[in-house]
Amino acid sequence: MLLETIERVNRLRQQALADPEFIQSAKAHEKALNDKSYHSSAKSASNKTRKDKTLAELYQQAEFGSRSDAASH
């Protein structure tokens, strides 16, 4: 069953690669992915310039008190 599936997929792949319309579509798709990748990497590079806050900075305003039920772990 697995071998039949692999053979069927391979046949379909070969048919697709023989179709000029498919090749053109695949190239357009690849270009779109590369353009998107370029824009996301530029955006993420600008995000890396900011300093991440430490947990102490995040919880600076929080008050941690003792539990009223005095449960221990």
Sequence and secondary structure as in RCSB ss.txt:
>XXXX:A:sequence
MLLETIERVNRLRQQALADPEFIQSAKAHEKALNDKSYHSSAKSASNKTRKDKTLAELYQQAEFGSRSDAASH
>XXXX:A:secstr
 HHHHHHHHHHHHHHHHT HHHHHHHHHHHHHHHHHHHHHHHHHHHHTTS    HHHHTTT      TT    
